[in-house]
Amino acid sequence: MVFGAGLGGNLPGTPDAFWWLLEALKSDGRIRLTGVSRWFRTVPWDVASPPYWNMCLVGVTPMSPDGLFGVLDGLERACPRRGKGRLWPRVLDVDLLFVWPGFPPKRKDLILPHPGLFRRPVLLAILGEALRQARIPPESVLGSYPPGHPLGEAPVAGMAPSSTPPGSMRSGSRIREFP
């Protein structure tokens, strides 16, 4: 099964949490990452909140959508969060965005594709980058889109690649251990 996931966070420690999560997924023998986008700084789209770090990843796994969701949810829960609301600031937010082929999940708290995916052009553009890196045409797993759609090559307003590449972020800061 091919899957796409979105990572986000807007508290100090988010870049380190991204590295921690990527290493955790790489060490899980059931998951193989095939595409990882650059890191982007984005402005919140519906709440007053600090800017977010965002990135997407694409991979393959023999697990069911429910099993994969359980792994991703467990990793997210291992990281700190301020408050208990759905949109409260956090170090790490992990969303399972899609699976292909589209197996219906059994969990009631898992809706695929992610309900907000097609309402967020910035997220679609970042996911498109990870899909292209994985050599998967975005339209093959998400449907076809008209010219100029964010999954194409056009830049999207409101996002910019991080000014610091992830490798230098990791070497230039103390790696926090999560959990």
PABA-599045 format. One record per residue (C-alpha): residue in one letter; residue number from 1; x, y, z. Coordinates in nm, 3 decimals. Layout:
<rs>
+--------+-------+---------+---------+---------+
: kolkol : vexdo :    east :   north :      up :
+--------+-------+---------+---------+---------+
:      a :   NUM :       X :       Y :       Z :
...
+--------+-------+---------+---------+---------+
</rs>
This chain:
<rs>
+--------+-------+---------+---------+---------+
: kolkol : vexdo :    east :   north :      up :
+--------+-------+---------+---------+---------+
:      m :     1 :   0.000 :   0.000 :   0.000 :
:      v :     2 :   0.131 :   0.347 :  -0.090 :
:      f :     3 :   0.064 :   0.620 :   0.166 :
:      g :     4 :   0.118 :   0.991 :   0.212 :
:      a :     5 :   0.153 :   1.166 :   0.545 :
:      g :     6 :   0.183 :   1.529 :   0.647 :
:      l :     7 :   0.401 :   1.650 :   0.932 :
:      g :     8 :   0.359 :   1.982 :   1.107 :
:      g :     9 :   0.444 :   2.163 :   1.425 :
:      n :    10 :   0.477 :   2.514 :   1.557 :
:      l :    11 :   0.664 :   2.491 :   1.888 :
:      p :    12 :   1.038 :   2.491 :   1.952 :
:      g :    13 :   1.175 :   2.144 :   1.886 :
:      t :    14 :   0.964 :   2.073 :   1.577 :
:      p :    15 :   1.259 :   2.029 :   1.336 :
:      d :    16 :   1.418 :   1.782 :   1.578 :
:      a :    17 :   1.087 :   1.600 :   1.613 :
:      f :    18 :   1.070 :   1.567 :   1.233 :
:      w :    19 :   1.416 :   1.405 :   1.233 :
:      w :    20 :   1.315 :   1.177 :   1.521 :
:      l :    21 :   0.999 :   1.067 :   1.339 :
:      l :    22 :   1.182 :   1.002 :   1.010 :
:      e :    23 :   1.441 :   0.789 :   1.192 :
:      a :    24 :   1.164 :   0.600 :   1.377 :
:      l :    25 :   0.985 :   0.525 :   1.049 :
:      k :    26 :   1.309 :   0.421 :   0.877 :
:      s :    27 :   1.386 :   0.180 :   1.162 :
:      d :    28 :   1.038 :   0.022 :   1.145 :
:      g :    29 :   1.085 :  -0.278 :   0.918 :
:      r :    30 :   0.726 :  -0.248 :   0.792 :
:      i :    31 :   0.762 :   0.100 :   0.642 :
:      r :    32 :   0.980 :   0.216 :   0.352 :
:      l :    33 :   0.994 :   0.587 :   0.280 :
:      t :    34 :   1.015 :   0.665 :  -0.091 :
:      g :    35 :   0.970 :   1.044 :  -0.100 :
:      v :    36 :   1.025 :   1.324 :   0.151 :
:      s :    37 :   0.956 :   1.689 :   0.073 :
:      r :    38 :   1.164 :   1.985 :   0.181 :
:      w :    39 :   1.065 :   2.160 :   0.502 :
:      f :    40 :   0.844 :   2.465 :   0.462 :
:      r :    41 :   0.740 :   2.749 :   0.692 :
:      t :    42 :   0.370 :   2.825 :   0.654 :
:      v :    43 :   0.124 :   3.061 :   0.814 :
:      p :    44 :  -0.172 :   2.905 :   0.999 :
:      w :    45 :  -0.476 :   2.887 :   0.775 :
:      d :    46 :  -0.761 :   2.919 :   1.025 :
:      v :    47 :  -0.631 :   3.012 :   1.372 :
:      a :    48 :  -0.409 :   3.272 :   1.538 :
:      s :    49 :  -0.097 :   3.069 :   1.602 :
:      p :    50 :   0.279 :   3.076 :   1.547 :
:      p :    51 :   0.398 :   2.982 :   1.194 :
:      y :    52 :   0.424 :   2.611 :   1.123 :
:      w :    53 :   0.699 :   2.389 :   0.999 :
:      n :    54 :   0.549 :   2.151 :   0.741 :
:      m :    55 :   0.670 :   1.862 :   0.531 :
:      c :    56 :   0.519 :   1.556 :   0.365 :
:      l :    57 :   0.640 :   1.206 :   0.314 :
:      v :    58 :   0.537 :   0.918 :   0.091 :
:      g :    59 :   0.606 :   0.551 :   0.153 :
:      v :    60 :   0.497 :   0.194 :   0.111 :
:      t :    61 :   0.392 :  -0.058 :   0.373 :
:      p :    62 :   0.222 :  -0.396 :   0.392 :
:      m :    63 :   0.022 :  -0.269 :   0.692 :
:      s :    64 :  -0.347 :  -0.184 :   0.674 :
:      p :    65 :  -0.448 :   0.184 :   0.691 :
:      d :    66 :  -0.559 :   0.123 :   1.050 :
:      g :    67 :  -0.224 :  -0.031 :   1.145 :
:      l :    68 :  -0.027 :   0.251 :   0.983 :
:      f :    69 :  -0.249 :   0.512 :   1.150 :
:      g :    70 :  -0.177 :   0.345 :   1.485 :
:      v :    71 :   0.199 :   0.371 :   1.430 :
:      l :    72 :   0.180 :   0.737 :   1.321 :
:      d :    73 :  -0.059 :   0.828 :   1.603 :
:      g :    74 :   0.169 :   0.663 :   1.861 :
:      l :    75 :   0.467 :   0.864 :   1.739 :
:      e :    76 :   0.267 :   1.187 :   1.747 :
:      r :    77 :   0.145 :   1.120 :   2.101 :
:      a :    78 :   0.504 :   1.075 :   2.220 :
:      c :    79 :   0.573 :   1.445 :   2.153 :
:      p :    80 :   0.469 :   1.743 :   2.368 :
:      r :    81 :   0.160 :   1.952 :   2.299 :
:      r :    82 :   0.037 :   2.271 :   2.461 :
:      g :    83 :  -0.328 :   2.237 :   2.565 :
:      k :    84 :  -0.576 :   1.971 :   2.465 :
:      g :    85 :  -0.761 :   2.125 :   2.171 :
:      r :    86 :  -0.736 :   1.993 :   1.817 :
:      l :    87 :  -0.556 :   2.305 :   1.688 :
:      w :    88 :  -0.341 :   2.385 :   1.993 :
:      p :    89 :   0.030 :   2.447 :   1.931 :
:      r :    90 :   0.236 :   2.131 :   1.923 :
:      v :    91 :   0.584 :   2.001 :   1.855 :
:      l :    92 :   0.459 :   1.735 :   1.614 :
:      d :    93 :   0.133 :   1.677 :   1.430 :
:      v :    94 :   0.116 :   1.375 :   1.197 :
:      d :    95 :  -0.173 :   1.329 :   0.954 :
:      l :    96 :  -0.226 :   1.025 :   0.733 :
:      l :    97 :  -0.333 :   1.201 :   0.412 :
:      f :    98 :  -0.409 :   0.916 :   0.171 :
:      v :    99 :  -0.356 :   0.548 :   0.101 :
:      w :   100 :  -0.353 :   0.381 :  -0.238 :
:      p :   101 :  -0.522 :   0.166 :  -0.331 :
:      g :   102 :  -0.803 :   0.315 :  -0.125 :
:      f :   103 :  -0.870 :   0.049 :   0.136 :
:      p :   104 :  -1.159 :   0.152 :   0.362 :
:      p :   105 :  -1.033 :   0.197 :   0.719 :
:      k :   106 :  -1.215 :   0.022 :   1.003 :
:      r :   107 :  -1.144 :   0.295 :   1.260 :
:      k :   108 :  -1.416 :   0.557 :   1.292 :
:      d :   109 :  -1.154 :   0.825 :   1.370 :
:      l :   110 :  -0.970 :   0.767 :   1.040 :
:      i :   111 :  -1.113 :   0.931 :   0.727 :
:      l :   112 :  -0.922 :   0.887 :   0.401 :
:      p :   113 :  -0.828 :   1.083 :   0.211 :
:      h :   114 :  -0.775 :   1.332 :   0.495 :
:      p :   115 :  -1.081 :   1.562 :   0.507 :
:      g :   116 :  -0.875 :   1.882 :   0.486 :
:      l :   117 :  -0.637 :   1.770 :   0.212 :
:      f :   118 :  -0.815 :   1.925 :  -0.086 :
:      r :   119 :  -0.896 :   2.251 :   0.099 :
:      r :   120 :  -0.527 :   2.331 :   0.162 :
:      p :   121 :  -0.334 :   2.424 :  -0.152 :
:      v :   122 :  -0.009 :   2.461 :   0.044 :
:      l :   123 :  -0.040 :   2.106 :   0.176 :
:      l :   124 :  -0.119 :   1.974 :  -0.171 :
:      a :   125 :   0.190 :   2.146 :  -0.311 :
:      i :   126 :   0.417 :   2.002 :  -0.041 :
:      l :   127 :   0.263 :   1.655 :  -0.088 :
:      g :   128 :   0.313 :   1.691 :  -0.463 :
:      e :   129 :   0.684 :   1.746 :  -0.403 :
:      a :   130 :   0.711 :   1.424 :  -0.196 :
:      l :   131 :   0.513 :   1.230 :  -0.458 :
:      r :   132 :   0.736 :   1.353 :  -0.738 :
:      q :   133 :   1.045 :   1.259 :  -0.535 :
:      a :   134 :   0.895 :   0.909 :  -0.497 :
:      r :   135 :   0.846 :   0.911 :  -0.878 :
:      i :   136 :   0.469 :   0.879 :  -0.837 :
:      p :   137 :   0.261 :   1.110 :  -1.056 :
:      p :   138 :   0.034 :   1.292 :  -0.807 :
:      e :   139 :  -0.273 :   1.238 :  -1.027 :
:      s :   140 :  -0.220 :   0.860 :  -1.014 :
:      v :   141 :  -0.304 :   0.845 :  -0.644 :
:      l :   142 :  -0.508 :   1.161 :  -0.590 :
:      g :   143 :  -0.700 :   1.194 :  -0.917 :
:      s :   144 :  -0.638 :   1.433 :  -1.201 :
:      y :   145 :  -0.624 :   1.809 :  -1.158 :
:      p :   146 :  -0.667 :   2.101 :  -1.398 :
:      p :   147 :  -0.365 :   2.303 :  -1.520 :
:      g :   148 :  -0.231 :   2.540 :  -1.254 :
:      h :   149 :  -0.351 :   2.323 :  -0.965 :
:      p :   150 :  -0.112 :   2.325 :  -0.664 :
:      l :   151 :  -0.004 :   1.968 :  -0.736 :
:      g :   152 :   0.151 :   2.102 :  -1.054 :
:      e :   153 :   0.472 :   2.298 :  -1.073 :
:      a :   154 :   0.327 :   2.645 :  -1.002 :
:      p :   155 :   0.439 :   2.809 :  -0.674 :
:      v :   156 :   0.174 :   2.856 :  -0.407 :
:      a :   157 :   0.133 :   3.181 :  -0.213 :
:      g :   158 :   0.183 :   3.160 :   0.162 :
:      m :   159 :   0.468 :   2.907 :   0.172 :
:      a :   160 :   0.841 :   2.919 :   0.138 :
:      p :   161 :   1.110 :   2.654 :   0.170 :
:      s :   162 :   1.295 :   2.679 :   0.498 :
:      s :   163 :   1.595 :   2.910 :   0.475 :
:      t :   164 :   1.795 :   2.649 :   0.666 :
:      p :   165 :   1.829 :   2.307 :   0.504 :
:      p :   166 :   1.727 :   2.017 :   0.730 :
:      g :   167 :   2.081 :   1.876 :   0.747 :
:      s :   168 :   2.224 :   2.198 :   0.888 :
:      m :   169 :   1.925 :   2.233 :   1.122 :
:      r :   170 :   2.005 :   1.895 :   1.269 :
:      s :   171 :   2.379 :   1.952 :   1.304 :
:      g :   172 :   2.334 :   2.308 :   1.429 :
:      s :   173 :   2.102 :   2.230 :   1.715 :
:      r :   174 :   2.087 :   1.988 :   2.002 :
:      i :   175 :   1.880 :   1.685 :   1.906 :
:      r :   176 :   1.600 :   1.638 :   2.153 :
:      e :   177 :   1.512 :   1.285 :   2.248 :
:      f :   178 :   1.146 :   1.202 :   2.195 :
:      p :   179 :   0.963 :   1.066 :   2.381 :
+--------+-------+---------+---------+---------+
</rs>
